[in-house]
Amino acid sequence: MRKFFVIILLLSLPVFMGQARFGLVLGDPTGIDFYLPQGQKAAIDIQAGFSYYWIGYWRLSAGYTMDVAEFDLGSDLPKITAYGRGALAGELGIFSYYERIKAGVEARIGFKFIYNNKYEIFMESGPCIWLITSPYFDWGGVLGIRLYK
């Protein structure tokens, strides 16, 4: 248990230094989101939580996000940014005897906007191709919020 808290502390250091964003996601998975920018238009994005549909899994997804377009809807409204996210995903089954461990790749597209220079609201969706245990295809997505320091 102590190792878990050390890992959380190390991941939160860039957030406190103003270099990363930390947030919550609802969907697949429902849990936490860690976002570390890599320049102006790219970032490393890690999502972890509980994937509740079908049987129930703990899910970890680590990927690379790239902004592809910005839409300016007017001076009173925030800019909306479209992005793509490629990731490796893994799940650990909780109640399943057949599929204890799954691993695969996912490709999601999403939209985000920054509100008040403090909150980033985002939604993304896309396919996941599971390759380990039993190969198959499914679709997932999240709705989330990230906080700026």
N, C-alpha and C positions, 0 to 999 in steps of 0.2 A: 504494500500500500504506500509505503514511503517513496518508492521509485515512481509511482504514478504522480505524486505531488511534485517531485523534482522535475519530471518531464513537463508538467503543466506550468511550473514556474519558469523553466527555460524557454518554453514556447511563448510565454507572456512577456518576456523581457523586451522583445522588439515592439510590442504594443505600447508598453509604458515609455519607451524611448521615442514614440511617435513614428516609427518606421513601418508598422504593420497594423492591421485591423482585425478585430475579433468580433464575432457575431453569433447569431442563432439562426438555425434553419429549420423549416417545417416541411416535411415531405419525405423524400427518399434520399438520405436519412433524415430523421428528426433528431437534432442535436446541436453541435457547435461547428463553427466555421472559423478557420484561421487563414488570413489572406496577407501575403507578404509581397508587396510590389517589387518588380524587377525593372525599373525604368519607368517611362511615361505610360506605356500601353500594355505591359505584360506583368504577370504575377504568378507566384506559386500559391495554389489554393488547396487547403486540406479540409475535408469535411468528415466528421465522425459522429456516430449516433446510432439510433435504433431504426432499423428498416422493418416496419411493422406489417406490411402486406404479405400475403400467403401464410407463412409460418412464424416468422420472427427471427431477425438476425441482428447482430451487432455489425455495423458497417463502417469501413474506413476507405476513403477515396482521396487520393493525392494526385493533383494534376497541375497543368500549366494553362493559364488563361491569357488570351490575347484579345485586346479591343480591336474591333474591325470597322466600326462606323459610329459617328455621333450625329444626333438629330437635335437641332435647336428649334424648340417650339414657340419661342418668343421670349421677350426679356423678363416676363413675370414668372415663367415656368423654368424648372431645372432642365438641363440637357439630359437627354436619354442616350445611353451608350449601348451599342450592341456588341456582344463578345462571343467568342468560341472557347470551349474548354475541353481539352483532351485529358484523360486521367486513367490511372490504374485503380481498380476497385477490388476490395476483398470483403468477404462476409463470413462471419462465424455463426453457425446455426445454434439456436438456443433450445428449440423444441423438436427439431428435425433429427430423426435417426438416419435418414437417407442422405441428406446433404449437410454434413457438418461444416465443411469449408468450401467456399467458392472464391474464384478469382477470375477477373476479366478486365476488359477495357470499355471505357465509356466515352462518348462524344456528345457534348451538350452545347446548345446555343442558348443565349440568355440576353436579358436587358437589365440595366441598372441605372439608377439616378441618385445623385447626391442631394440630400435635403439639408439646407441650413449649414452647409460645410461641417456637419457633425454626424449625420447618419447616411448610410448608403443602403438603399432598398434595392433588392435584386430578385429576379426569378429566372430560372433556367430549366430546360427540359431536353431530353435526348435519349438515344438508345444505349443500352449496355449489352455487350456480347460476352457472356460468361463462357470461359474456356476450360476451367478446371472443375472437376467432379462430373458434371453432366452438361455438355455444351448446349446452350440455348440463348435466345434473344429476349430481352424485355425492355421496357421503357420506363424511365423515372424522371423525377424533377423535384425541385425545391423552390420555396419562397422564403426569402431571408432578409435579415437586416444586419449590417456591420456598423460598428461604432468607431468613430475617429477619436483620437485623444484630444 
